[in-house]
Amino acid sequence: MPALGRKRQIARPPVVARGTMPPISVATPGPAWHRIFRGQHGWRAGWRLMFFVTATVAAGEVVENALGVVGIQEPNTQTASSWLWMALTEFAIVLAVVAMMARLERRSLAQYGLPLRGLLGSLFWQGSLWGLLAVSALVGMIAVLGGYSAGGFALHGRQLITSTGLWLLSCLSIGFYYELLVRGYPLFTLSKGMGFWPAAALNSVLYAAVHCFLRPESAADVASLAVIGLFLCLTVQRTGSLWFAIGFHFAFDLGALFVYGTANGYNAGRSVEDHLLDSRFHGPEWLTGGPLGAEASLLVFPVVAALFVLFARRYHGSAMGDPPRDLGSIAVSGA
């Protein structure tokens, strides 16, 4: 007990000189198992990504089984309506899971590359122009070397109008689905763990590798998917959102599947039924891509190389700063 008449000593915070940072208190290290799962910025990126993938796969299974119970089956024809059904269903699932992750992590969709203010805005249409020019250059090079020919329109009248509208919606849905699934939440989360460009490289390799489990692949097609994926990561880094990548994916698929009628690995190496031009691919697989389509042609590599160079010159600097790296092992913040 202090002596009577003596003033009680009160601890005062240390005086900090103007212009300097106050001392930062460091959290006491937790148990080893705790540090395996949590880092300086909350749950580690790898665990969050694993949860996202698991939730997406599980949600897909639930939806597929639920539709089967009520007698709704996925169409098995390779037409625009069947692709639209598939793409809309899968996009809805991915969007729901991403929205759930955003709520759990207290973030917005914009932080995963999907700001609503850019919905079908300038960047989307710029990406669409680049995508259409890219696939047209690829098919044009194949044609010059004798691997492609077209003899007019394959669609007429009402079928032309209907198929065009359905394919526009289908490829738009595919663009939204794939880019949000691959270069939305996963790219953002991996960037927190290892920085943007290592994350982009890993993201692109995984994107290509997953296709090996979905359909038969050639080495050229796997490499093609990886470099196209890396280019789309560059567009995200330079523009700060997914809108350019969504537009590119939309237009590239629209040109390949609908306009030029390239072969498709998901359709046993045939073109879709209701494509626009009465076209034929002929020649060696290195030239045409064979049953996997024009993106498996070796000519895709000079096209993508040109995309990298032209895009880097047109869009300078990074519009997307690296998120804080998840390298710490002592704090238990949930930020």
C-alpha positions as CSV (number, residue, x, y, z in Angstrom):
1,M,0.0,0.0,0.0
2,P,1.5,3.4,-0.9
3,A,2.3,5.8,1.9
4,L,-0.3,8.4,2.7
5,G,0.2,11.8,1.1
6,R,2.3,10.3,-1.7
7,K,0.9,10.7,-5.2
8,R,0.2,7.6,-7.1
9,Q,2.5,7.1,-10.1
10,I,0.6,6.7,-13.4
11,A,2.3,5.0,-16.3
12,R,2.5,7.3,-19.3
13,P,2.9,6.3,-23.0
14,P,6.3,6.9,-24.4
15,V,6.9,10.2,-26.1
16,V,7.3,9.8,-29.8
17,A,9.1,12.4,-31.9
18,R,7.2,14.0,-34.6
19,G,7.6,12.3,-38.0
20,T,8.5,8.9,-36.5
21,M,6.4,5.8,-36.2
22,P,5.4,4.6,-32.7
23,P,6.7,1.3,-31.6
24,I,4.7,-1.7,-32.9
25,S,3.6,-4.3,-30.4
26,V,4.2,-7.8,-31.7
27,A,1.7,-10.6,-30.9
28,T,3.1,-13.5,-28.9
29,P,3.7,-16.5,-31.0
30,G,1.0,-19.0,-30.8
31,P,1.3,-22.8,-30.9
32,A,3.0,-24.4,-33.9
33,W,-0.3,-25.8,-35.3
34,H,-1.9,-22.3,-35.1
35,R,0.9,-20.8,-37.2
36,I,0.4,-23.5,-39.9
37,F,-3.1,-22.2,-40.5
38,R,-2.9,-18.5,-39.8
39,G,-0.4,-15.8,-40.8
40,Q,0.0,-12.1,-40.4
41,H,-3.2,-11.3,-42.3
42,G,-5.4,-14.0,-41.0
43,W,-6.0,-17.4,-42.6
44,R,-3.1,-18.3,-44.9
45,A,-3.7,-17.9,-48.6
46,G,-3.3,-21.6,-49.4
47,W,-6.0,-22.7,-46.9
48,R,-8.4,-20.1,-48.2
49,L,-7.8,-21.2,-51.8
50,M,-8.3,-24.8,-50.8
51,F,-11.6,-23.9,-49.1
52,F,-12.7,-22.0,-52.2
53,V,-12.0,-24.9,-54.5
54,T,-13.7,-27.4,-52.1
55,A,-16.7,-25.2,-51.8
56,T,-17.0,-24.7,-55.5
57,V,-16.8,-28.4,-56.3
58,A,-19.2,-29.3,-53.5
59,A,-21.7,-26.6,-54.7
60,G,-21.5,-27.9,-58.2
61,E,-22.3,-31.5,-57.1
62,V,-25.2,-30.2,-55.0
63,V,-26.7,-28.2,-57.8
64,E,-26.2,-31.1,-60.3
65,N,-27.9,-33.6,-58.0
66,A,-30.7,-31.2,-57.1
67,L,-31.5,-30.6,-60.8
68,G,-31.4,-34.3,-61.4
69,V,-33.9,-34.9,-58.6
70,V,-36.4,-32.5,-60.2
71,G,-35.8,-34.1,-63.6
72,I,-33.7,-31.3,-65.2
73,Q,-30.7,-32.7,-67.1
74,E,-27.9,-30.8,-68.8
75,P,-28.4,-30.9,-72.6
76,N,-26.0,-33.2,-74.4
77,T,-26.1,-31.4,-77.8
78,Q,-23.3,-29.1,-78.8
79,T,-25.5,-26.1,-79.7
80,A,-25.6,-22.6,-78.4
81,S,-28.5,-23.4,-76.0
82,S,-26.6,-26.3,-74.4
83,W,-23.5,-24.1,-73.9
84,L,-25.6,-21.3,-72.5
85,W,-27.2,-23.7,-70.0
86,M,-23.9,-25.0,-68.9
87,A,-22.2,-21.6,-68.6
88,L,-25.0,-19.9,-66.8
89,T,-25.3,-22.7,-64.2
90,E,-21.5,-22.8,-63.5
91,F,-21.2,-19.0,-63.4
92,A,-24.0,-18.8,-60.9
93,I,-22.3,-21.4,-58.7
94,V,-18.9,-19.6,-58.8
95,L,-20.4,-16.2,-58.2
96,A,-22.2,-17.6,-55.1
97,V,-19.0,-19.1,-53.7
98,V,-17.0,-15.9,-54.4
99,A,-19.7,-13.8,-52.7
100,M,-19.6,-16.2,-49.7
101,M,-15.8,-15.8,-49.5
102,A,-16.1,-12.0,-49.8
103,R,-18.5,-12.0,-46.9
104,L,-16.2,-14.3,-44.8
105,E,-13.1,-12.2,-45.6
106,R,-15.0,-8.9,-45.3
107,R,-14.1,-7.8,-48.8
108,S,-16.0,-6.8,-51.9
109,L,-16.2,-8.3,-55.3
110,A,-14.2,-5.4,-56.6
111,Q,-11.2,-6.7,-54.7
112,Y,-11.4,-9.9,-56.6
113,G,-11.3,-8.0,-59.9
114,L,-15.0,-7.5,-60.5
115,P,-16.0,-3.9,-59.7
116,L,-19.6,-3.4,-60.7
117,R,-18.8,0.1,-62.0
118,G,-17.0,-1.5,-64.9
119,L,-19.8,-3.8,-65.9
120,L,-19.7,-4.2,-69.7
121,G,-17.8,-0.9,-69.8
122,S,-14.8,0.4,-71.8
123,L,-12.3,-2.2,-70.7
124,F,-14.7,-5.0,-71.5
125,W,-15.1,-3.8,-75.1
126,Q,-11.4,-3.2,-75.5
127,G,-10.8,-6.8,-74.4
128,S,-13.5,-8.0,-76.8
129,L,-11.8,-6.2,-79.7
130,W,-8.4,-7.7,-78.8
131,G,-9.9,-11.2,-78.5
132,L,-11.7,-11.1,-81.8
133,L,-8.6,-9.7,-83.6
134,A,-6.4,-12.4,-81.9
135,V,-8.6,-15.4,-83.0
136,S,-9.0,-13.8,-86.5
137,A,-5.2,-13.5,-86.8
138,L,-4.8,-17.1,-85.8
139,V,-7.4,-18.5,-88.2
140,G,-6.1,-16.2,-90.9
141,M,-2.5,-17.5,-90.5
142,I,-3.9,-21.1,-90.7
143,A,-5.8,-20.1,-93.9
144,V,-2.8,-18.6,-95.5
145,L,-0.8,-21.8,-95.0
146,G,-3.7,-23.8,-96.5
147,G,-5.3,-25.2,-93.4
148,Y,-8.6,-23.4,-93.4
149,S,-11.3,-22.5,-96.0
150,A,-14.8,-21.1,-95.8
151,G,-17.6,-21.2,-98.4
152,G,-20.1,-18.7,-97.2
153,F,-22.7,-18.7,-94.4
154,A,-23.9,-22.0,-92.9
155,L,-26.9,-20.2,-91.2
156,H,-29.7,-18.3,-92.7
157,G,-32.9,-16.5,-91.8
158,R,-34.4,-17.1,-88.4
159,Q,-31.8,-19.6,-87.4
160,L,-29.0,-17.1,-88.1
161,I,-30.7,-14.5,-85.8
162,T,-31.4,-17.1,-83.0
163,S,-28.1,-18.8,-83.1
164,T,-26.2,-15.4,-83.1
165,G,-28.1,-14.2,-80.1
166,L,-27.7,-17.5,-78.2
167,W,-23.9,-17.7,-78.9
168,L,-23.4,-14.1,-77.8
169,L,-25.0,-14.9,-74.5
170,S,-23.2,-18.3,-74.2
171,C,-19.8,-16.9,-74.8
172,L,-20.4,-13.9,-72.5
173,S,-21.4,-16.4,-69.8
174,I,-18.3,-18.5,-70.4
175,G,-16.1,-15.4,-70.2
176,F,-17.6,-14.4,-66.8
177,Y,-17.5,-18.0,-65.5
178,Y,-13.9,-18.8,-66.4
179,E,-12.3,-15.5,-65.5
180,L,-14.0,-15.3,-62.1
181,L,-13.2,-18.9,-61.4
182,V,-9.6,-18.8,-62.5
183,R,-8.3,-15.2,-62.4
184,G,-10.7,-13.8,-59.8
185,Y,-10.6,-15.1,-56.3
186,P,-7.7,-17.6,-56.9
187,L,-5.3,-15.0,-58.4
188,F,-6.1,-12.5,-55.7
189,T,-5.6,-15.1,-53.0
190,L,-2.4,-16.6,-54.4
191,S,-1.0,-13.1,-54.8
192,K,-1.4,-12.6,-51.0
193,G,0.8,-15.6,-50.4
194,M,3.6,-15.2,-53.0
195,G,3.3,-11.9,-54.8
196,F,1.5,-11.2,-58.1
197,W,3.8,-12.7,-60.8
198,P,4.7,-15.9,-59.0
199,A,0.9,-16.3,-58.4
200,A,0.2,-15.6,-62.0
201,A,2.7,-18.2,-63.2
202,L,1.3,-20.8,-60.8
203,N,-2.3,-19.9,-61.7
204,S,-1.6,-20.3,-65.4
205,V,0.1,-23.6,-65.0
206,L,-2.7,-25.0,-62.9
207,Y,-5.3,-23.6,-65.4
208,A,-3.6,-25.6,-68.1
209,A,-3.1,-28.7,-66.0
210,V,-6.8,-28.9,-64.9
211,H,-7.8,-29.2,-68.6
212,C,-5.9,-32.5,-68.8
213,F,-8.4,-34.0,-66.5
214,L,-11.4,-32.6,-68.4
215,R,-10.5,-33.7,-71.9
216,P,-7.7,-35.3,-73.9
217,E,-4.9,-32.8,-74.4
218,S,-1.8,-32.4,-76.5
219,A,1.4,-30.8,-75.3
220,A,0.8,-27.8,-77.7
221,D,-2.7,-27.2,-76.3
222,V,-1.5,-27.4,-72.7
223,A,1.3,-24.9,-73.4
224,S,-1.1,-22.7,-75.3
225,L,-3.6,-22.6,-72.4
226,A,-0.7,-21.7,-70.0
227,V,0.6,-18.8,-72.1
228,I,-2.9,-17.4,-72.9
229,G,-3.6,-17.7,-69.2
230,L,-0.5,-15.7,-68.3
231,F,-1.4,-13.1,-70.9
232,L,-4.8,-12.7,-69.2
233,C,-3.1,-12.4,-65.9
234,L,-1.1,-9.5,-67.4
235,T,-4.3,-7.8,-68.4
236,V,-5.6,-8.0,-64.8
237,Q,-2.3,-6.6,-63.5
238,R,-2.2,-3.7,-65.9
239,T,-6.0,-2.8,-65.8
240,G,-6.8,-3.6,-62.2
241,S,-9.8,-5.7,-62.9
242,L,-11.1,-8.7,-64.8
243,W,-13.2,-6.8,-67.3
244,F,-10.6,-6.8,-70.1
245,A,-9.9,-10.5,-69.6
246,I,-13.7,-11.2,-69.6
247,G,-14.1,-9.3,-72.9
248,F,-11.1,-11.1,-74.4
249,H,-12.3,-14.5,-73.4
250,F,-15.8,-13.8,-74.6
251,A,-14.8,-12.6,-78.1
252,F,-12.0,-15.2,-78.6
253,D,-14.5,-18.0,-77.9
254,L,-17.2,-16.4,-80.0
255,G,-14.9,-16.2,-82.9
256,A,-13.5,-19.7,-82.5
257,L,-16.7,-21.6,-81.8
258,F,-19.4,-19.6,-83.6
259,V,-17.8,-17.5,-86.4
260,Y,-15.0,-19.7,-87.7
261,G,-16.3,-23.1,-86.5
262,T,-13.1,-24.5,-85.1
263,A,-13.0,-28.0,-83.6
264,N,-13.6,-28.4,-79.9
265,G,-12.1,-30.9,-77.5
266,Y,-15.4,-31.0,-75.5
267,N,-17.3,-32.1,-78.6
268,A,-15.2,-35.1,-79.7
269,G,-13.0,-33.0,-81.9
270,R,-15.9,-31.6,-84.0
271,S,-17.1,-28.0,-84.4
272,V,-20.4,-27.0,-82.8
273,E,-23.5,-27.7,-84.7
274,D,-24.8,-24.1,-85.3
275,H,-21.7,-22.2,-86.3
276,L,-21.8,-19.2,-88.7
277,L,-19.5,-20.0,-91.6
278,D,-19.6,-23.1,-93.8
279,S,-15.9,-23.7,-93.0
280,R,-13.4,-26.6,-93.1
281,F,-10.1,-27.2,-91.5
282,H,-7.6,-29.4,-93.3
283,G,-3.9,-30.2,-92.9
284,P,-1.6,-31.4,-90.2
285,E,-2.4,-31.0,-86.6
286,W,0.5,-28.7,-85.9
287,L,-1.1,-26.3,-88.3
288,T,-4.9,-26.6,-87.5
289,G,-4.7,-27.9,-84.0
290,G,-6.5,-31.1,-85.0
291,P,-9.5,-32.2,-82.8
292,L,-8.5,-29.7,-80.1
293,G,-9.2,-26.7,-82.2
294,A,-7.1,-23.7,-83.4
295,E,-5.8,-22.9,-80.0
296,A,-3.8,-26.1,-80.2
297,S,-2.1,-24.9,-83.4
298,L,1.6,-24.0,-83.1
299,L,0.7,-20.7,-84.7
300,V,-1.0,-19.7,-81.5
301,F,2.4,-19.0,-79.9
302,P,3.5,-16.1,-82.3
303,V,0.0,-14.7,-81.9
304,V,0.2,-14.7,-78.1
305,A,3.8,-13.3,-78.2
306,A,2.4,-10.4,-80.3
307,L,-0.3,-9.9,-77.7
308,F,2.2,-9.6,-74.9
309,V,4.3,-7.0,-76.7
310,L,1.4,-4.9,-78.0
311,F,-0.5,-5.0,-74.8
312,A,2.6,-4.1,-72.7
313,R,3.1,-1.0,-75.0
314,R,-0.5,0.0,-74.9
315,Y,-1.1,-0.4,-71.2
316,H,1.7,1.0,-69.1
317,G,2.3,0.4,-65.4
318,S,0.4,-1.6,-62.9
319,A,-3.1,-0.6,-61.9
320,M,-3.2,-3.4,-59.3
321,G,-0.8,-3.2,-56.4
322,D,0.2,-6.4,-54.7
323,P,-2.0,-7.3,-51.8
324,P,-0.2,-7.5,-48.4
325,R,1.9,-10.7,-48.5
326,D,0.8,-13.4,-46.1
327,L,4.3,-14.1,-44.8
328,G,3.9,-13.5,-41.1
329,S,3.6,-16.3,-38.6
330,I,3.0,-14.5,-35.3
331,A,-0.1,-12.3,-35.5
332,V,-3.6,-13.7,-35.3
333,S,-5.4,-10.8,-37.0
334,G,-8.5,-11.7,-39.0
335,A,-8.0,-8.8,-41.5
